């Protein structure tokens, strides 16, 4: 081991507290980068491979019913690579506990080797087209299978075309369109107990749904370079005689949109969080090494006198930074791989993806290593550039003291005279060490900002829950019928024991046209005097239900470029009776944090359908003590297709919050460690630079508590300013993340409660105090005689 290497090792040992603090910051930065980058890589790669292997559709077209042969006509359209005709329909599931559930029944032609949206069997076996038992075999998605504790060869009972049909479960399967199993965009979280995917042979689906030789959905893949919108228009024209109900590209498919939103959010966090930690680590190293060069000025002069060049000495001090980088990268890689494993396991529970979702991303590990080395190398070379100007002869003399100049507060004599000497000393030290003051303050700003952003997620979810479940949705149960019925049928619901109030709903799937654009939407007809559903505008003010006109949702308005006062043309997509068209005026824009939907008066909705007194469901207010009984009675009614319980949705949401709490805890710990490291290093450097001054104060009679208080004043000034700036910085980070991660399915509100700012500020003060007291423990060990010896 060379002389400089031994000196480097001794320096690391003598400054091990600071060294380890900086290593901790680098470790966290690299761990976050590797963990999130690996999780993103695995999730994105698993998605891409799964889509490719199972031929995921580029466009989806829903019709009332069409002959199977139309698929070949669609396939002949230029730009269409492959088309598959199939059946998809939501049907009720009859459970033994009388609880209502819904299944999305999807048919698959056999063999399916070249078909679009192929399924992949996970457990069990593929269904038979003509089982020897004479029954109907089916596969279900893994989450529904596990949540309902099913076993192979169990029977699932569904209602198809008014008849009870028994299906035999022979296995579980997944497909590209069922990675996330949510019924619709209005559902905040998947609930596998009440909604699942059932996959069955095409011929069996045709039989139980009375669609012999017919289909109601066409899915296509596009040829490379094809114009998707142009091809989609041609397909819609071809399918028009069969009653177009809906068409949408892959980007708007619910499962894909949710998965893509998660990927976008993960990519955003993986891009900016490591930058914060590594940037702060670079600043700490810059200050540390700059101070080290000044403190070892005489040693540098001796080394130059012995023949060492400036470049060798610069590399020696840069080696300190590189040692931090190497150890931080090693520990960060190990911690990052652990973090990636935990995240991948969480994703495996939430997303129906193959087990290849886990894996080691060597690119991320190598990138993290080079990133760590690069940042530390720049910080080391920049901080040690002062070595060049040190000359052996001059280094033997003490360096002239730095000029302090006038402190800003000295201009205000009235204030300055009132400060005690300790505060004046602290302010002058800060004025003399403005660079270190700025670095510490920036580190605290980042740490407090991350604390605010971490706690913001909890506030946003809490706000969404309060608004969605307690303020806007005032009903307890939402009942949907198999089809439109006359409003007098609601008397059967109102008479149920426990039902306090019943209000009708008429839901109509429509396509809206405005400003040359079109968008599929759900038109909800409600009474003007509706009390069980509250709509608000962008400012949170309640919106009255209009007698004439439409309250369009914010997400739909943004897609269409629509504003209040515009006239919108709508086209019904019910699949029952002829298509109806109408033109209505937009009277307002309603803000919905979850899902979408446009509202219109019940009377006007009936006029659009050229009907009278027709409803499709009802909102119920129920006696809390009789909710279960009412649900059971509704479940026994034959005309009821689905029952949505607000209480169960909220319970399901709370159950899914566990993983989020775990993630927030990790982010909070990382933020606290970042703040601790920057304050600790600043305090240690300040203490080391002023050992002689502090020893003099001890000789003059200052107690250790008074000296510690003197150093604390400096930390308080720079850290409290950092806390004050960190709070709005956290708000900015939250807004930036929301802008990057929000999707058309849900809007994350940028809501930060006052207590979050308070907790973040208190957290900042806590890590400041802990770091300070750990850093100044050496005050008691000061050897006044040794320190005050004249060694110059």
C-alpha positions in Angstrom: 0.0 0.0 0.0 1.5 3.4 -1.0 1.9 6.4 1.2 -1.0 8.3 -0.2 -3.2 5.2 0.1 -2.3 4.8 3.8 -3.0 8.5 4.3 -6.4 8.1 2.6 -7.3 5.2 4.8 -6.3 7.1 7.9 -8.5 10.1 6.7 -11.5 7.8 6.2 -11.0 6.4 9.7 -10.7 9.8 11.4 -13.8 11.1 9.6 -15.8 7.8 9.7 -18.9 9.5 11.0 -19.0 12.0 8.1 -17.9 9.3 5.6 -20.7 6.9 6.6 -23.3 9.7 6.5 -22.4 10.6 2.9 -22.3 6.9 2.1 -25.8 6.6 3.4 -27.1 9.3 1.1 -25.4 7.8 -1.9 -26.7 4.3 -0.9 -30.3 5.6 -0.7 -29.9 7.4 -4.1 -28.5 4.3 -5.8 -31.1 2.0 -4.1 -34.0 4.2 -5.2 -32.6 4.3 -8.7 -31.9 0.6 -9.0 -35.0 -0.5 -7.2 -37.4 1.7 -9.2 -35.6 1.3 -12.5 -35.5 -2.5 -12.1 -39.2 -2.6 -11.1 -40.0 -0.4 -14.1 -37.9 -2.5 -16.4 -39.4 -5.8 -15.1 -43.0 -4.5 -15.3 -42.5 -2.9 -18.7 -40.7 -5.9 -20.1 -43.2 -8.3 -18.7 -46.0 -6.2 -20.3 -44.3 -6.0 -23.7 -43.5 -9.7 -23.9 -47.0 -10.7 -22.7 -48.6 -8.4 -25.2 -46.4 -9.7 -28.0 -46.7 -13.4 -27.1 -50.5 -13.2 -26.8 -51.2 -10.8 -29.7 -52.8 -8.0 -27.8 -55.4 -6.0 -29.9 -54.7 -2.5 -31.2 -58.5 -1.7 -31.5 -61.7 -3.0 -30.0 -65.1 -2.8 -31.7 -68.4 -3.6 -29.9 -71.6 -4.3 -31.8 -75.1 -5.5 -31.0 -74.7 -8.8 -33.0 -73.0 -9.7 -36.2 -72.4 -12.9 -38.2 -69.1 -14.6 -37.5 -68.2 -14.2 -41.2 -67.8 -10.4 -40.8 -64.5 -11.1 -39.2 -63.0 -12.1 -42.5 -64.3 -9.0 -44.1 -62.7 -6.9 -41.4 -59.4 -8.8 -42.0 -59.5 -7.9 -45.7 -59.3 -4.1 -44.9 -55.9 -2.7 -45.8 -53.9 -2.1 -42.6 -55.6 -4.9 -40.6 -53.1 -7.7 -39.8 -55.4 -10.0 -37.9 -59.1 -9.8 -36.7 -60.9 -12.1 -34.2 -64.6 -12.1 -33.7 -65.8 -13.2 -30.2 -68.5 -12.7 -27.6 -68.1 -10.5 -24.5 -70.8 -9.8 -22.0 -71.2 -9.0 -18.3 -73.4 -11.5 -16.6 -74.5 -11.9 -12.9 -72.9 -14.6 -10.8 -75.1 -16.4 -8.3 -73.1 -17.1 -5.1 -74.0 -19.4 -2.3 -74.0 -16.6 0.2 -76.6 -14.7 -1.8 -74.0 -12.0 -2.5 -74.1 -10.5 -6.0 -71.1 -10.7 -8.2 -70.5 -9.9 -11.9 -68.5 -11.9 -14.4 -67.2 -10.6 -17.7 -67.8 -13.5 -19.9 -65.3 -13.7 -22.9 -65.4 -16.4 -25.6 -62.4 -17.8 -27.3 -62.4 -19.7 -30.7 -60.4 -22.9 -30.7 -57.7 -23.4 -31.7 -56.5 -19.9 -30.7 -52.9 -20.1 -31.8 -53.1 -17.1 -34.3 -56.1 -15.3 -32.7 -56.0 -11.8 -31.2 -56.0 -11.5 -27.3 -55.0 -15.1 -26.7 -55.3 -16.4 -23.2 -52.5 -18.0 -21.2 -53.3 -20.8 -18.8 -51.8 -20.3 -15.4 -53.0 -23.3 -13.5 -55.1 -26.3 -14.4 -55.8 -26.9 -18.1 -57.5 -25.4 -21.1 -61.2 -25.9 -21.4 -62.6 -28.5 -23.9 -64.9 -27.4 -26.7 -67.0 -30.5 -26.2 -66.4 -31.9 -22.6 -67.1 -35.6 -22.1 -69.2 -34.7 -19.1 -71.6 -32.8 -21.4 -71.3 -29.6 -19.3 -69.6 -26.3 -19.9 -65.9 -25.8 -18.9 -64.5 -22.4 -18.1 -61.4 -20.7 -16.9 -61.4 -17.8 -14.4 -58.8 -15.1 -13.6 -56.4 -16.0 -10.7 -57.5 -13.2 -8.5 -61.2 -14.2 -8.6 -60.2 -17.8 -8.2 -58.2 -17.1 -5.0 -60.5 -14.4 -3.5 -63.5 -16.8 -3.7 -61.5 -19.8 -2.6 -62.4 -21.9 -5.6 -60.9 -25.3 -6.5 -60.6 -27.1 -9.8 -63.9 -28.7 -10.9 -65.9 -26.3 -8.7 -69.1 -25.0 -10.2 -69.8 -21.3 -10.8 -73.4 -20.4 -11.5 -74.2 -17.5 -13.8 -77.4 -16.0 -15.3 -77.3 -15.9 -19.1 -80.4 -14.7 -21.0 -82.6 -15.2 -18.0 -81.4 -18.8 -17.4 -79.2 -20.2 -14.7 -76.1 -21.8 -16.3 -73.5 -23.9 -14.4 -69.9 -23.7 -15.4 -67.1 -26.1 -14.3 -63.9 -24.3 -13.4 -60.9 -26.3 -14.9 -58.2 -23.8 -14.3 -57.0 -20.1 -14.2 -55.8 -18.0 -17.1 -54.8 -14.5 -17.9 -54.8 -12.4 -21.1 -53.4 -9.0 -22.1 -56.8 -7.3 -21.6 -57.3 -8.7 -18.1 -54.0 -7.8 -16.4 -56.1 -5.5 -14.2 -59.6 -6.9 -13.5 -61.8 -3.9 -12.8 -65.4 -3.6 -13.9 -65.2 0.0 -15.1 -63.4 3.2 -14.6 -65.7 4.3 -11.7 -64.2 1.5 -9.5 -61.3 2.8 -7.4 -59.8 -0.6 -6.8 -60.2 -4.1 -8.1 -62.5 -6.2 -6.0 -62.0 -9.8 -7.0 -64.7 -11.0 -4.6 -67.5 -9.3 -6.7 -66.0 -9.1 -10.2 -64.0 -11.6 -12.2 -63.3 -12.8 -15.7 -64.7 -16.0 -17.1 -63.2 -17.5 -20.2 -65.0 -20.2 -22.2 -65.1 -21.8 -25.7 -66.8 -19.8 -28.4 -69.4 -22.4 -29.2 -70.5 -22.7 -25.6 -70.8 -18.9 -25.3 -72.9 -18.8 -28.5 -75.2 -21.4 -27.1 -75.9 -19.9 -23.6 -76.3 -16.4 -25.0 -78.4 -17.3 -28.0 -75.9 -16.0 -30.5 -75.5 -19.1 -32.7 -72.9 -18.3 -35.4 -72.8 -14.7 -34.2 -70.4 -12.4 -32.3 -70.7 -9.0 -30.6 -67.1 -7.9 -30.5 -64.3 -7.7 -33.0 -60.7 -7.1 -32.0 -57.9 -6.3 -34.5 -54.2 -5.9 -34.7 -52.7 -3.4 -37.1 -50.1 -4.0 -39.7 -46.8 -2.1 -39.2 -47.0 1.5 -40.4 -50.8 1.4 -40.7 -52.8 4.5 -39.8 -54.8 3.4 -36.8 -57.5 6.0 -37.0 -58.1 5.6 -40.7 -58.3 1.8 -40.4 -60.7 2.1 -37.4 -63.0 4.4 -39.5 -63.1 1.7 -42.2 -63.9 -1.0 -39.7 -66.7 1.1 -38.1 -68.2 1.7 -41.5 -68.2 -2.1 -42.3 -69.8 -2.9 -38.9 -72.4 -0.1 -39.0 -75.2 -2.4 -40.2 -74.7 -4.5 -37.1 -75.1 -1.7 -34.6 -71.9 -0.1 -33.5 -71.9 0.3 -29.7 -68.4 1.3 -28.9 -64.9 1.4 -30.4 -61.7 2.4 -28.7 -57.9 1.9 -29.2 -55.6 0.0 -26.9 -54.7 3.3 -25.1 -58.2 3.5 -23.8 -58.6 -0.1 -22.8 -59.1 -0.1 -19.0 -56.5 -2.7 -18.0 -53.8 -1.2 -20.3 -54.5 2.3 -19.2 -54.2 1.4 -15.5 -50.9 -0.5 -16.1 -49.5 2.3 -18.2 -50.4 4.9 -15.5 -48.5 2.8 -13.0 -45.5 2.6 -15.3 -45.5 6.4 -15.9 -45.6 7.1 -12.2 -42.8 4.6 -11.5 -40.7 6.1 -14.3 -41.2 9.6 -12.9 -40.1 8.6 -9.4 -37.1 6.7 -10.8 -36.0 9.7 -12.7 -36.0 12.5 -10.1 -35.6 10.9 -6.7 -32.1 9.6 -7.3 -31.1 13.0 -8.7 -32.0 14.6 -5.4 -30.0 12.2 -3.3 -27.0 12.1 -5.5 -27.0 15.8 -6.0 -27.1 16.4 -2.2 -24.3 13.8 -1.8 -22.2 15.7 -4.3 -22.7 18.9 -2.5 -21.8 17.3 0.9 -18.6 15.9 -0.6 -17.7 19.2 -2.2 -17.9 21.0 1.1 -16.2 18.2 3.0 -13.3 17.9 0.6 -12.9 21.6 0.3 -12.6 21.9 4.0 -10.2 18.9 4.1 -7.9 20.6 1.6 -7.8 23.8 3.6 -7.2 21.9 6.9 -4.4 19.8 5.4 -2.7 22.8 3.7 0.6 22.1 5.4 0.5 18.4 4.6 -0.1 19.2 1.0 2.9 21.6 1.0 5.1 18.8 2.4 3.8 16.3 -0.2 4.6 18.8 -3.0 8.1 19.4 -1.4 8.6 15.6 -1.5 7.9 15.5 -5.2 4.2 14.7 -5.5 2.5 16.6 -8.3 -0.7 18.6 -8.0 -2.5 15.9 -10.1 -1.5 13.1 -7.8 -2.6 15.0 -4.8 -5.9 16.0 -6.4 -6.5 12.3 -7.2 -5.7 11.4 -3.6 -8.5 13.7 -2.3 -10.8 12.6 -5.1 -10.1 9.0 -4.0 -12.0 9.9 -0.8 -15.1 10.8 -2.9 -14.6 7.7 -5.0 -14.4 5.5 -1.9 -17.8 7.0 -0.9 -19.2 6.2 -4.4 -17.9 2.6 -4.5 -19.2 1.7 -1.0 -22.5 3.6 -1.6 -23.0 1.9 -5.0 -22.3 -1.5 -3.5 -24.7 -1.1 -0.6 -27.2 0.7 -2.8 -27.2 -2.1 -5.3 -27.9 -4.7 -2.6 -30.6 -2.5 -1.1 -32.0 -1.6 -4.5 -32.3 -5.3 -5.5 -34.2 -5.9 -2.3 -36.5 -3.0 -2.9 -37.1 -4.1 -6.5 -38.0 -7.6 -5.3 -40.5 -6.2 -2.8 -42.0 -3.9 -5.5 -42.2 -6.8 -8.0 -43.9 -9.0 -5.5 -46.5 -6.3 -4.8 -47.1 -5.9 -8.6 -47.5 -9.6 -9.0 -50.3 -9.5 -6.4 -52.0 -6.6 -8.1 -51.4 -7.3 -11.8 -52.3 -10.6 -13.6 -48.9 -10.9 -15.2 -46.6 -14.0 -15.7 -44.0 -14.7 -13.1 -41.3 -13.1 -15.3 -42.3 -9.9 -13.6 -39.2 -10.4 -11.4 -35.6 -10.2 -12.5 -32.2 -8.5 -12.1 -31.6 -5.4 -14.3 -27.8 -5.4 -14.9 -28.1 -2.2 -16.9 -29.6 -0.4 -13.9 -26.9 -1.7 -11.6 -24.1 -0.7 -14.0 -25.8 2.7 -14.6 -26.1 3.2 -10.9 -22.4 2.4 -10.4 -21.3 4.8 -13.1 -23.7 7.5 -12.0 -22.3 7.3 -8.4 -18.7 7.3 -9.6 -19.4 10.1 -12.0 -21.1 12.4 -9.5 -18.4 11.7 -6.8 -15.6 12.2 -9.3 -16.9 15.6 -10.4 -17.4 16.6 -6.7 -13.9 15.4 -5.8 -12.1 17.1 -8.6 -14.0 20.3 -8.2 -13.4 20.5 -4.4 -9.7 19.6 -4.6 -8.8 22.1 -7.4 -7.5 24.4 -4.6 -4.5 22.0 -4.4 -3.0 23.5 -7.5 -2.4 27.0 -6.0 -0.8 25.7 -2.8 3.0 26.2 -2.8 5.3 24.3 -0.4 6.9 27.5 1.2 3.7 29.4 1.6 1.9 26.4 3.1 4.2 26.4 6.1 2.7 29.7 7.1 -0.9 29.8 8.5 -3.5 30.8 5.9 -4.7 34.4 6.4 -8.1 34.5 8.1 -11.1 35.0 5.8 -12.7 38.4 5.9 -16.2 38.4 7.3 -17.5 41.6 6.0 -20.6 43.2 7.4 -23.6 41.0 8.3 -26.8 42.2 6.8 -28.4 42.6 10.2 -25.7 45.0 11.3 -27.3 47.6 9.1 -30.3 47.5 11.4 -28.6 48.9 14.6 -31.8 48.6 16.6 -32.0 44.9 16.0 -28.2 44.2 16.1 -27.8 45.8 19.5 -30.5 43.6 21.0 -28.7 40.3 19.9 -26.5 38.6 22.5 -22.9 37.9 21.5 -23.6 34.2 20.8 -26.1 35.2 18.0 -23.7 37.7 16.6 -20.9 35.1 16.4 -23.2 32.7 14.7 -24.4 35.2 12.1 -20.8 36.3 11.4 -19.8 32.6 10.9 -22.7 32.1 8.5 -21.7 35.2 6.6 -18.1 33.9 6.4 -19.2 30.4 5.3 -22.0 31.3 2.9 -21.2 28.4 0.6 -21.6 25.8 3.3 -24.7 27.6 4.6 -26.3 27.4 1.2 -25.4 23.7 0.7 -26.9 22.7 4.1 -30.0 24.8 3.4 -30.5 23.2 0.0 -30.1 19.7 1.5 -32.8 20.5 4.1 -35.1 21.9 1.4 -34.9 18.6 -0.5 -35.4 16.5 2.6 -38.4 18.4 3.8 -39.8 18.6 0.2 -39.6 14.8 0.0 -41.3 14.5 3.4 -44.2 16.7 2.1 -44.5 14.7 -1.1 -44.5 11.4 0.7 -47.2 12.5 3.1 -49.1 14.1 0.2 -50.1 10.7 -1.2 -52.0 9.9 2.1 -53.7 13.3 2.0 -54.7 12.9 -1.7 -56.2 9.4 -1.1 -58.0 10.6 2.1 -59.4 13.6 0.2 -60.6 11.4 -2.7 -62.2 8.9 -0.2 -64.0 11.7 1.6 -65.2 13.4 -1.5 -66.2 10.2 -3.4 -67.6 8.1 -0.6 -69.0 10.6 1.9 -69.9 13.8 0.0 -70.6 13.1 -3.6 -72.0 9.5 -3.3 -74.7 9.8 -0.7 -76.4 6.5 -1.5 -75.6 3.2 0.1 -76.5 0.8 -2.7 -76.6 1.3 -6.5 -78.9 -1.2 -8.1 -78.8 -1.9 -11.9 -81.5 -3.9 -13.8 -81.0 -6.3 -16.6 -82.4 -3.7 -19.0 -84.6 -0.6 -19.0 -87.8 -0.9 -17.0 -90.7 1.4 -16.2 -90.3 3.5 -13.1 -93.2 1.9 -11.3 -90.9 -1.1 -10.9 -89.0 0.9 -8.3 -91.9 0.4 -5.9 -90.6 -3.2 -5.4 -87.3 -1.7 -4.1 -89.0 1.1 -2.0 -91.1 -1.5 -0.1 -88.1 -3.5 1.0 -87.7 -3.4 4.8 -84.7 -1.1 5.5 -84.9 1.0 2.4 -85.2 4.6 3.5 -85.1 6.4 0.1 -85.1 5.4 -3.6 -84.1 7.6 -6.5 -84.2 6.5 -10.2 -81.3 6.4 -12.6 -81.3 5.9 -16.4 -77.8 5.1 -17.7 -77.3 5.3 -21.5 -74.0 4.6 -23.3 -73.5 7.3 -25.9 -71.0 8.8 -28.3 -70.6 12.5 -28.0 -69.6 14.7 -31.0 -68.3 18.3 -30.6 -65.7 20.4 -32.3 -65.0 17.7 -34.9 -64.1 15.2 -32.2 -65.9 12.2 -30.7 -65.8 10.4 -27.4 -67.6 7.4 -25.9 -69.3 8.4 -22.6 -72.0 7.3 -20.2 -75.0 9.6 -20.1 -76.8 9.4 -16.7 -80.4 10.6 -16.5 -81.4 11.6 -12.9 -84.3 13.5 -11.4 -83.7 17.3 -10.9 -84.4 16.9 -7.2 -81.8 14.2 -6.8 -80.3 14.1 -3.3 -78.3 10.9 -3.3 -75.6 12.1 -5.7 -73.8 15.4 -5.6 -72.0 17.0 -8.5 -69.4 19.8 -8.2 -67.5 22.0 -10.5 -63.7 22.5 -10.7 -63.8 24.8 -7.7 -65.8 22.4 -5.6 -69.1 24.3 -5.7 -72.3 22.2 -6.1 -73.8 22.0 -9.5 -77.6 22.0 -9.9 -79.1 19.4 -12.2 -80.4 21.2 -15.2 -83.9 20.8 -16.6 -82.5 21.1 -20.1 -78.9 20.6 -21.1 -76.0 18.4 -20.1 -73.4 18.5 -17.3 -70.4 17.0 -19.1 -67.5 15.5 -17.1 -64.1 17.3 -16.9 -62.2 14.4 -18.5 -64.6 14.2 -21.4 -64.7 18.0 -21.9 -60.9 18.0 -22.1 -60.8 15.3 -24.7 -63.4 17.0 -26.8 -62.2 20.6 -26.2 -65.7 21.4 -25.0 -66.8 24.4 -22.9 -70.1 25.5 -21.3 -72.3 26.9 -23.9 -71.2 24.6 -26.7 -73.7 22.3 -28.3 -72.9 18.6 -28.3 -74.5 16.0 -30.5 -75.0 12.6 -28.9 -75.7 9.2 -30.3 -77.1 6.4 -28.2 -75.3 3.0 -28.1 -77.8 1.0 -26.1 -77.9 -2.0 -28.4 -81.7 -2.1 -27.9 -84.0 -0.6 -30.5 -82.9 2.0 -33.1 -80.0 4.5 -32.5 -81.3 7.8 -31.2 -79.6 11.1 -31.9 -80.0 14.5 -30.2 -78.3 17.8 -29.8 -78.0 19.3 -26.3 -76.3 22.3 -24.8 -73.5 22.0 -22.3 -74.6 23.9 -19.2 -71.7 23.0 -17.0 -68.6 20.8 -16.4 -68.7 18.4 -13.5 -65.5 17.3 -11.8 -65.2 13.7 -10.8 -62.1 12.4 -9.1 -62.9 8.8 -10.0 -64.4 7.6 -13.3 -66.5 9.8 -15.6 -70.0 10.3 -16.8 -72.2 13.1 -18.0 -75.5 14.0 -16.4 -78.8 15.0 -17.8 -82.4 15.2 -16.4 -84.3 12.0 -16.4 -87.1 13.5 -18.4 -84.8 14.7 -21.1 -83.0 11.3 -21.2 -86.4 9.6 -21.8 -87.2 12.1 -24.6 -83.9 11.3 -26.3 -84.9 7.6 -26.2 -88.4 8.5 -27.2 -89.7 6.8 -24.1 -91.6 7.8 -21.0 -90.9 6.8 -17.4 -88.0 4.4 -18.2 -85.2 3.8 -15.7 -82.2 1.4 -15.7 -81.5 1.3 -12.0 -81.8 3.1 -8.7 -79.8 4.6 -5.9 -80.9 3.4 -2.4 -80.4 5.0 1.0 -80.6 2.1 3.5 -80.9 1.7 7.3 -77.3 0.9 8.3 -78.5 -1.9 10.6 -80.4 -3.6 7.7 -77.9 -3.2 4.8 -77.0 -6.9 4.7 -80.7 -8.0 4.7 -81.5 -5.5 1.9 -78.6 -6.8 -0.2 -79.8 -10.4 0.3 -83.3 -9.5 -0.8 -82.1 -7.6 -3.8 -79.8 -10.6 -4.7 -82.9 -12.8 -4.8 -84.6 -10.6 -7.4 -84.4 -11.9 -10.9 -84.4 -8.6 -12.7 -81.4 -7.2 -10.8 -78.1 -7.5 -12.7 -75.7 -5.9 -10.2 -75.6 -4.3 -6.8 -72.8 -1.9 -5.9 -72.3 -1.3 -2.2 -70.5 1.9 -1.2 -69.6 0.3 2.1 -67.9 -2.7 0.5 -66.1 -0.5 -2.1 -64.7 1.5 0.8 -63.7 -1.6 2.7 -61.9 -3.0 -0.4 -60.1 0.3 -0.8 -58.9 0.3 2.8 -57.7 -3.3 2.4 -55.6 -2.3 -0.6 -54.0 0.6 1.2 -51.5 -1.6 3.1 -49.0 -1.7 0.3 -49.2 2.0 -0.1 -48.5 2.6 3.6 -45.4 0.5 3.3 -44.2 2.5 0.3 -44.8 5.8 2.0 -42.9 4.6 5.1 -39.9 3.8 3.0 -40.0 7.3 1.3 -40.3 9.0 4.7 -37.3 7.1 6.1 -35.2 8.0 3.0 -36.2 11.7 3.4 -35.3 11.8 7.1 -31.9 10.1 6.4 -31.2 12.7 3.7 -31.8 15.6 6.1 -29.9 13.9 8.9 -26.8 13.4 6.7 -26.6 16.9 5.4 -27.1 18.5 8.9 -24.7 16.1 10.6 -21.9 16.7 8.1 -22.4 20.5 8.3 -22.3 20.4 12.1 -19.1 18.2 12.1 -17.3 20.4 9.6 -18.3 23.5 11.6 -17.1 21.9 14.8 -13.8 20.8 13.3 -13.0 24.2 11.8 -13.7 26.0 15.1 -12.0 23.6 17.6 -9.5 26.2 18.5 -12.1 28.9 18.9 -14.3 26.7 21.0 -11.4 25.6 23.2 -10.7 29.3 23.8 -14.3 29.8 24.9 -14.0 26.9 27.2 -10.9 28.5 28.8 -12.9 31.8 29.2 -15.5 29.9 31.2 -18.1 28.8 28.6 -19.9 25.6 29.5 -20.3 22.7 27.1 -24.0 23.5 26.9 -23.3 27.1 25.9 -20.8 26.0 23.2 -23.2 23.5 21.9 -25.9 26.2 21.9 -23.6 28.4 19.9 -23.2 25.8 17.1 -26.9 25.0 17.4 -27.8 28.6 16.6 -26.0 28.3 13.2 -27.8 25.0 12.5 -31.2 26.5 13.5 -30.8 29.5 11.2 -29.8 27.5 8.1 -32.1 24.6 8.8 -35.2 26.5 9.6 -34.8 28.5 6.5 -34.5 25.2 4.7 -37.6 23.9 6.3 -39.5 27.1 5.4 -38.5 26.7 1.7 -38.9 23.0 1.7 -42.6 23.1 2.4 -43.5 25.0 -0.9 -40.9 22.9 -2.7 -42.8 19.8 -1.5 -46.0 21.2 -3.0 -44.2 21.8 -6.3 -42.8 18.2 -6.3 -46.4 16.9 -5.6 -47.8 18.9 -8.5 -45.1 17.8 -10.8 -45.6 14.1 -9.9 -49.4 14.4 -10.4 -49.0 15.9 -13.8 -46.7 13.1 -14.9 -48.8 10.2 -13.3 -52.5 11.2 -13.7 -54.5 9.3 -16.3 -57.9 9.7 -18.0 -59.3 7.2 -15.5 -58.6 9.1 -12.4 -57.3 12.5 -11.3 -55.1 12.8 -8.3 -56.0 16.0 -6.5 -53.0 18.1 -5.2 -54.3 18.4 -1.7 -52.0 18.8 1.2 -53.5 19.2 4.6 -52.1 21.8 7.1 -51.1 18.9 9.5 -49.0 17.5 6.7 -47.0 20.7 6.5 -46.8 20.7 10.3 -45.6 17.1 10.5 -43.0 17.7 7.8 -41.7 20.8 9.6 -41.6 18.9 12.9 -39.8 16.0 11.1 -37.3 18.5 9.7 -36.7 20.0 13.1 -36.3 16.5 14.7 -33.6 15.3 12.3 -31.8 18.7 12.6 -31.7 18.4 16.4 -30.6 14.7 16.4 -27.9 15.3 13.8 -26.6 18.3 15.7 -26.3 16.6 19.1 -24.6 13.6 17.5 -22.2 15.9 15.7 -21.2 18.0 18.7 -20.6 15.2 21.2 -16.9 16.0 20.9 -17.3 19.3 22.7 -16.8 17.4 26.0 -13.7 15.7 24.7 -11.9 18.9 23.7 -8.3 18.8 25.0 -7.9 22.6 25.6 -4.1 22.4 26.1 -3.4 20.4 22.9 -5.8 22.5 20.8 -4.4 25.8 22.0 -0.8 24.9 21.4 0.8 27.0 18.7 1.7 24.5 15.9 2.1 27.1 13.2 
